[in-house]
Amino acid sequence: MSSEDIYNKKFSSFSYVEVRKQADSYRLIRTINGEVVSITSVLDEGYSVRFFNDGSLYFSSSNNPENLGVKPERIQGWEKGFDDQSPSSGNFRAEEEVPISSKSIHEKVEILKNLYQEASSQLLHSKLKSLNLDYVERVEEKDVTINGISFSSYVPRVLLSAMIVMKNERMTVNGRFEYGGSGGLEHLREVDLKEKVKALDDLLVKGKSVEPGSTNVVVSGNISGIMAHESVGHPFEADRILGREFAQAGLSYLTFMKGKIGSDAVTVIDDPTIKKSNGYYEIDDEGVKAKEKVLIKEGNINELLHDRFSGYRMDIRSNGSGRASSHSREPLVRMSNTFFKPGKVKFQDLIDVSKGVFIKSYMEWNIDDMRLGQRYVGLEAYEIKHGELGDPLLFPVLEGNTDQLLKSVEEVDDSLQFFPGTCGKGDPDQPVPVWLGGPDMLLNYKVRRI
């Protein structure tokens, strides 16, 4: 039964109704040191309806469309009303350059085995204790009707997650690296595990302590990406600012911080329409056409992430940020692909200093529940000496408040790197695919030892 049939049969009398038919198919292939340990396939499909009635929002989901529906109760809802902009119609599809179905499970296993062999057979001075690979393919299909207007979508995604553990007589290090996006197996061309293993080997053999104190700190798109997501994206979710998830995840510094929170070099964007992206969509799950959102513009707070219900409460239109992770979850205000906007200079211009630190990837990060105080511990990191990258550095720590870090950004280069992630929110949890990204950035800031 289509979402339109369900709408016409049971729910057309309400002022706002969304009916969604959603199917998510997953396959996971897991290897450890080149040996297959599991192959798992899962299909999650079903139906949901959400409708607004007499000041309250109701949600129901089931594998059987005949079971959809709830009896309206006299309750006090968080939602006061909804943005009534007309829903968008049509269909969108993420194109696969190399279709997921073009290779068998056996061929995909061989790809993972070859990646391990390539990484482990090179000359190393440390021991590669383990290289765990998780290959995940997912196909997300939706058929949605909003107030009688329908759209459909088909988005396949590929993700490769690698966990590397290496050891020598000095210490043990581990690193996690992820690759992927929407589309097909073409994303596996991006995998550079051989280089990652070699970099960790160099770190173990040659790594030296970082000199603590204020210096020139250059961070890669990997670091700027996690900063964009955690310290800008989450606190710019309008429902978080309004306190809807206060008990589960905290609030936002935007409840008290206004105006300029970064340097002129800082512009942060969330854009779901980027082709091949992990967070790709053209119409959100409330039927609102997706678009680029400029969260921070030249250091100034510019725009929040909104769905129909947060938009109504703040007297602004939804900007297409409502996403649901499965048929059994309601849409929430979510990120898609969140990143710092690139600048015009080259990477060499950023490191053209007498001394400094370049942090290429992180070993760990954390942030408080106001999304204000944060900490990033470098994994691949190098000293900068007279405009060149030097020896690897052991785990430099970058920490401080969001506004302090954003105001310390002096320049950003013209590159733009993206990294796949899974964004969590809600209770029960709603993991959704996203991209995190940005250019290399120069900060005038302080680092310390771990």
N, C-alpha and C positions, 0 to 999 in steps of 0.2 A: 504494500500500500504506500502510495506517495505521500509526502508531507502535505501537498495541496489537498488530496482526498481527505486526510485526517482533519485538516483545518475546516473544510467545507462541511464535513459530517458532524463535528462535535464542538467547534470552538469559535465559529465566526461571529458570535454575538458580543464578544468582549472587545474593549476599546484598544487593547494591545495584546497580540498573540504571536508567539513564535513557535513553530512546529519544526522539529529537526529529526531527520533520519540520518544516522551516522554509522559508518562502518570503518573500523581501524584494524588492519591486518599487520602483524609483526612477524619478523623472523630474526632470531638471534643465533649467530654462530660464534662460539667461544673457543679460543685455542690458548694453550699455555705452552710456551717454548716449542711452538710448531706442531703440537699435538692437539687434536680435537677433543674437547672435554664435554661439550654439549651442543646440541642443535635443537632449538625450541621454536615452535610456531604457535601463534595465538591469534584468534579472531574475536574482536569485541564489537558487537553491533547491536543496534536497538533504536528506540525512538524516545523523544522527549517533547514536552510541551511546557511553555512558560507563559502565563498570562497575568495581566494587571486588572484587578477588580476592586472597586470601592476602596482605593487607597492602599492596597496590599498586592504584593507580587507572589504568585504561586508557581510551583515547579513540580512536575511529575515525569518519571521516566520508567520505561519498561521494555523488555524484549518483544512484547506483544502490544501492538498499537491499540487493541481493544481495551487494554487496561489503563490507558492514559486518562488522567483527569483527577482532580481533587475537589472536594466539597469546600466552597468558600466559607471561611470562618470570619468572625469579627475579631481581628487582631490588629495590633499596631505595627505596621511595617516600617523598615528603614527607608524604603523608596516612597517618595512623596508624589511622584508623577513621572512622566517619561517624555523625552524629546520625540516629537511626532513627525520628524522629517520623513519623507516618503522613502520606503525601502527601495533598494536597487535590485534589478533583475538580471538574468543572464547566466552564464557559466564561465568558469575559468579552470585552467589546467596547467600544472607545472610540466614543462616538456622535459623528456629524458633524451639526452644525446646518446647515451648507451643504456638502453632499457634494462631495468632490473631483471626482467624475464629473459633477457638474451643469453644469460649464463646459468648453468645448472648449479645446484648446491655443491656438487663435486668440484666444479670449476672455481667457485668462490672459496672453497676450502683450500684449493691449491694456491690461490692468490694470497691467502693469509700465511700459508706455509712458506711461500717464496719471500714474503716480507720479512719473516723471521730469519730465514736463511741469509738473506742479503744483509740484515743488520748484525747478525751474530758471527758471520764468517770473516768479517774484516779484522785487521790487526788491532787488538785492544790491550791496554796495560792494566785493566781492571777486569773483574769477573762480572759477566752479565748473569746475574742470579735468575732473573725471570723476565720474560716479555709476554705479557698477557694481552691478547687482542680480542675485542668484542666488535663483531661486525653486525650492524642492525639495519634492516631494511623495513620500512613502514610505508603503507599506502593508506591515506586518509581520504575517504569519500563522504561527501555531505549533500543532502537534498533538504533545503530549508525553505519554509514559507513564512513570511512575515505579513500579517494582515492581508492575506490573499495574494501577495506578490512573491514569486519563487525565484530561487537561484540554486545552482549546483556547483560543486567543485570536486576536483580530483588532484590530489597532491601526493606524489611519491617522494620519499626521502631516503637518503643513505647516510649512515654514520659509522665511522670507524674510531674506536676508542682504544688507546694503547696505554698500558701501565708498565713502566720500565723500572726494574730494581737492579742497581749495580753496587759493587762492593770492592774495596781494596783494604790494605792493612790499616789505613787511616780512618775510614768511615764507610757508611752505607748511604746511598742517596736513592730517591725514587722520584719519578716524574710521570705525570699524566698528560697525554696529548690527544686532541680530538680533531677529526677532519670530517667534513660533510656539508650537506645542504639539501635543498629540494632538487628533484631531477633523478638522475640515474647513477650508474656505476662510474661515470666520468669523474666523480668526486674522488675516487681512489687514486687518480693521477697526482693528487696534491700531497700524498703521503710521503713524508721524508724521514722515516724511522731510522734509516742508516745514519743520517746526519745527527739525529737526536741522540742516539746511542754514543756516537763519537764525541759529541759535546759533553755528555755526562762523564765519559771516560777522561776527557781533558780536565774537567772540573775536579775529579778525584785526584788526578796526578799533579796538576799544576795549580789548583785553586789556592788562593791566599786570602787572608782576612781583609775585609774592607776597612778603610780608614774612616772612622765615624766623624760626623760633623756636616756643616753646610757645604754644598758643592753643586756642580752641574749634574743633574740627573736626567738622563735620557731614557725614556721607557718606550717599548715597542708597542705595536698595535695589540699584542696579546694583553699587555698591562692596561693600556688605555681602554681596551674593550671591556675588561672586567670592572674597571672604574666607571665606565659609562653605564653599564647595566646595574651595578649594585648601588652606586652613590648618586646616580642621576635618575635612571629609569624607575626603580622602585619608589623612591620618594616623590616622583612626579605622577604616580597613579592617584587620580582624584579620589577614589573611594578610600584609599589609605589615609589621605589627608583628612577626609571626613570622618575617620575613625571606624570604618566598617570592619576592619580586621585587627583592631587594636589588641584584643586578647590573644590572638594567634600569632601576629607578626609585628606588632608595634605600630608606631605612628610615623610621621615624616617631619624633617626639619623645616619643611615649608609651612608648618603650622605657626612658626614664629619668624622665619627668615624671609626677607623680602628683597626685591630689587636686584642689585648686582652681586652675584656670588662667584664670579670667575673673572679671569682676565679677558681682554679684548680678543685674544687668540682662541677662546673657548666657545665653540658652537656644538651642541649635541643634538642629534637627530634620531628619531625613531621612524622607520619607513618599511612597512610590510610589503610594498610593491616591487621590491628588488628581485629581479629574476634570479633563479638558482639559489636563493637564500633559504636558510633553514626556517625562518619565520614568515615565509611567503604566504600572502593571501591578497585577493583583490576586493572582497566584500567580507565584512566581519560577520559574526554569528548573530548579530541583531539586524542584519540587512543594510548596514551603512557602508557606503563605498569607502574603501581604504585610501589613505593618502599619507604623504610625508608630514610628520609633526616635528616642528622645531622646538625642542624643550628649552634649551638655553641658546640665546642668540647673542654672540659677542659678549659673553659673560653675564647677560641679563636673563632672569627668569622670563620665559616667553609664552609657554603653552604647556598644559597638562594633558595626560592621557585620560580620555573620557569614553564612557559608554552612554547609552540613552538616559540612564537613571542618575548617574553622577552629573551629567550635563544639565539635566533639569534642575537639580538642587543648586547648581552654581550659575543657572541662567545662561547656559551656553550650549551650542550644538554638540552632539557627539562627533568625535573625529575618527570613528571607526576602530575603536580599541577593545571591543567586546569579543572575547575568545573563550571557547569551551574545549576542554581536553578530550572529552568523550561524550557519548550519548547520555550518560548518566550524571553529567555535571552541567550546571548552568553557566552561561557566559559571565565572565568577570572582566574587569579592566586589566588588560595585559599588555606587555611589551611585544615587539616582533623582532626587528633588527635595529639595535640601538648602538650608536657609534658617534665618536667625535668627527667633525667635519675636517677633511684634510686642508692644508694650507698650500703655499706655493714654493717653499724652499725645499732643498734636497736634504737627505739624511746626512750627507757630509757636512752641510752647513750647521747641523745641530751638534755634531761632535767636534766642530772646529774650535776647541777650547784647550787650554793648557792641561787641565785635568778634570776628571769627572767619573761618573759611573753610568754604564749602559745596562739596563735590566731588560732582558729579552723575553723571559718567561717566568712564571711564578711557581713556587713550590706549595704555597698556602696563602690564603687570604681570610679575613673575617671583617665583619662590620656590625655595629650596634643596631638596636631595633628602632632608632630614630634615623638611621642611615647617615649618621654624622661622623662618628669616630671609626676609623678603618685602618687596616694594616695589610701590607703585601710583602711577602718574603720572596726574594728572587731565587730562581733556580739557575737558569742560564744567565750569567751576568759577567760583565767584563769591565776592566778599568779603561778609562779614556786618558791617553797621554799625547799631548801635542797634536790633536786632530786625528789620532789613530786608535783603533781598538787594541788593547793589550791583553795581559793575562786574565784568565778567569778569576772571578771573585766568589768567595764563599758566602752565599745567602745574605746579601744586603737587605736591610729592612727599611721600607718606606711606610711611614704611618703619620696620621694627623687627621684633622677634621676636613670634611668635604670642601668647605669654602677656602680653607687654607691651601689645600692642594690645587684647587681650580684656579685660585688667584696667583699661584706660583708658576703657572704655565706661561712660558715666554714665547715659544714658537712651536709650530707643528709643521711637519713636512708634507709633501704632496703624495705620499703613499696611502693606501687604505687596505688593511688586512681585516678579514673576518674569521671568526672561530665559532663553531657550533656549540650550543649549550642547551640545557633543559632548565627552564625557569619554573620554580615552584611557587605556588600560592594557593590559598584556600584551605578549608577544612570540611570534608576530606580533601586531601591534596590534589591539585590540578597541575601536573607537569605538562608544559607546552614547549615545543621546539622554538628556539630563537637563535639569532646570530648576535655576537658581541664583537665590536670592532673599533677600529680607529687608525690613525696614522702614528708614526713615531712622534713623541712630544718631548720638548726640552723644558724641564722644571728647574727653577732655582730653589733648591730645597735641601733638607738634611737627610742623611742616611745614618743608620747605626748597625752594629753587629747583632746577630741573633742571640 
